[in-house]
Amino acid sequence: MPLIKGLRATTIKKAFLLNAVAGALIASVAVIVKDRLDAKTKLVYADKFAVVLIITFISAIIVYNMLYLLFGFGGGMLVAK
């Protein structure tokens, strides 16, 4: 049950808006993590890639769960057994 019911993805416009919010939040986390790794560590490229991938994946799970709790976003992706 979403906390905010006025912005559910019931139209294409609202769905695109919510997906853009999710994508922007996830991409922002990825860029910030990459910048911090470049500035504070001397890791090789492959290690940085792995760290950014893992942190971005975890942040994506968190962002999509937050959007689901707030707006019910992603509920349409569920399939009946």
N, C-alpha and C positions, 0 to 999 in steps of 0.2 A: 504494500500500500504506500504510494508516494506521499511525501510530505507536502510538496507543492503540486497542486493539481492543474493549475492554469497553463503550464508549459509542458504538457505531455506531447509526445511525438505522434499526434493524431493527423497531422498534415505533412506534406512534403517539406514545406518551409520550416516548420518546427523541428522535424527530424533532421534536416540539414543543419539547422542552427545548433542543435544539441550535439550532433556529430562533430561539427566544427569546434565547439567548445572542448569536447573530449580530445580531439586531435591537437588543438593548440596547447592544452595543458600537458599532454604527453610529450609533445615536441619540445616544449619549454624546459621540461625536466631533463630531457636528453641533452639539450644544448648546454644547460647549466652544469650538468655533471661532466660533460666533455671539457668545458672551459676550466672547471676546477681541477680536473685531472691533468690538463695541460699545464696549468700554473703551479700546481703543488706537488706533482710527482714526476718521476723520470721513467715511467713505464714505457715499454715498447708498444708499438701500434696494436699488435694482437691482444695484448693484455688490456689496453684501454678499450678496445672494441668489446671484449668479453665483459668488462665491468659495466660499460655503458649499456650493453644489450640486457644484462641481468637487471640493472636498476630501472631501465626503461620498461621492461616487461612487468616488473613489480609495480611501478607507478601506473602502468596501464590498467592492471587489475584493480588497483585502488581507485583510480579515476572512474572506471566503468561501474564499480560498486557504489561509489558516491552518487553518480548520476542515476543509477537504478533506485537508490534509496530516496533521493530528492525528487526525481521526476518520473520514475517508472521507466526510464530509458533502457531499451534492450529487451523489455519483456516480450516484444513481438518476435524475438528470435527463438523463443522456446518452442519445442516441437512435442506433440503428444506422443506417448509410447505406442 
